[in-house]
């Protein structure tokens, strides 16, 4: 095969692959032509030939860019949505509730977030599905990088009565975990999320007396239900800071950020009063003489007079 | 997983067309849709990109008539072949009853076939399914391209490379002309129904 025939054959090969949509293979063939021309001496129209091949390669790259780009999930038709929901639903066909949840989750997995959120919101009214539905709503918003919308929804549940307290805590923990895993908390600080999620307090900072110590029952952990009394090391209005020594590991395990502490007793030099608190922060001290101990923060939500 | 309704004597099997990008999975479904009109039981749904590459899946429902008093239905799906859509492929594979692996006969696609078969193996394994136990048929597609001057792999070579260990039925095909399309589908359906019979004894007493 002489030079001309070789070039023609390689170009034909490239065109054939292109016609099959095999763009990488077409590109390889064009590059082979390029190499062949470049390495051959005494070609009259070498530059113009190379220019023609380079143009073809550029066109191919442009085509590849659009074809191989990962597009945002398109909005699909109602028929396609039905297929998606049915496709993933492996549950017992009689178990209508759980298959609805699986269907809604399937829509979300195929990027049909608006419809998924709509269906999941409807499922919030079913006791057995509520928690999973709420978590999936949060997941849908975060998949779209809509942290504020997810946060707004969690806050709405915290102040409303759609979810029980333990469900709210579970959803909030899930939200925080997702934010942390996805790296989204690099954009919004963890503290901000935490503060945004805190329930509103009904007390003014000025109303609150100085508090020396507080007593409450542990809501969880190995000492669940046990009453503990902690000294307040620092107070800023309705926020009380307490130090928990590292040896009291079981005590600290009995508290999680987001726990609501009903029936708290607050001891002040002037009076003893009761109220509701909220665990707003729990961190390990990493430096200084108290290194390894825990710093616990409780926000007073309401007081009973 | 197949839907078996023993009361109404109905079986619905899920068949997935798997294979590398551009191997002709969608073309298989299009041919069935356009030529097996009696069996087609609903709209063909395709969700693809501007470049006609499958983005999510294609879907085609079929009604295949009665066997042993049971109404047999099949739902045909294709997966997106491009490497980056692995998660979507795994979603579509969920609950699969039978697989048609569409391999590209073009010589230049040799490696892509092998990688895609390996990907199928891994995806099934992740779902707890052994590739040697699921009804599986191989289709060596695009045999017609030889006439247009494309270098193709020989059937023996493809069988050796893709089917040496699996030893499953294989068919040559040209999805564009329809050659081999029906044979591939009927064989996978036969294997699937036999498999479901072993598992659920749906044809018992009839």
Contacts between the chains, C-beta under 8 A, distances in Angstrom:
chain1	res1	chain2	res2	distance
A	12	B	149	7.0
A	16	B	148	6.7
A	16	B	149	6.6
A	16	B	150	5.8
A	17	B	108	7.1
A	20	B	22	6.5
A	20	B	106	7.5
A	20	B	145	7.7
A	20	B	150	7.9
A	21	B	22	4.9
A	21	B	51	7.3
A	21	B	52	7.3
A	21	B	53	7.6
A	22	B	22	5.9
A	22	B	106	7.3
A	22	B	108	6.9
A	22	B	109	7.3
A	25	B	106	7.9
A	25	B	108	4.7
A	25	B	109	7.7
A	28	B	108	7.9
A	63	B	51	7.7
A	66	B	50	6.5
A	66	B	51	6.5
A	67	B	49	7.0
A	67	B	50	7.7
A	67	B	51	3.8
A	67	B	53	6.4
A	68	B	82	7.4
A	70	B	84	6.2
A	71	B	49	5.9
A	71	B	50	8.0
A	71	B	55	7.0
A	73	B	55	7.9
A	74	B	47	7.0
A	74	B	55	7.2
A	76	B	47	5.6
A	76	B	56	7.5
A	77	B	45	7.5
A	79	B	43	6.1
A	79	B	45	5.7
A	80	B	45	5.1
A	80	B	47	5.8
A	80	B	56	7.8
A	80	B	59	7.8
A	83	B	45	5.7
A	83	B	59	4.9
A	84	B	56	7.7
A	87	B	14	7.9
A	87	B	57	7.8
A	87	B	59	7.8
A	87	B	77	7.3
A	87	B	91	7.7
A	87	B	92	6.9
A	87	B	94	7.3
A	87	B	95	7.5
A	88	B	91	6.6
A	88	B	94	6.0
A	88	B	95	7.8
A	90	B	1	5.8
A	90	B	94	6.7
A	90	B	95	5.1
A	93	B	3	6.8
A	106	B	91	7.4
A	109	B	87	8.0
A	109	B	91	5.8
A	110	B	56	5.8
A	110	B	88	7.6
A	110	B	91	7.3
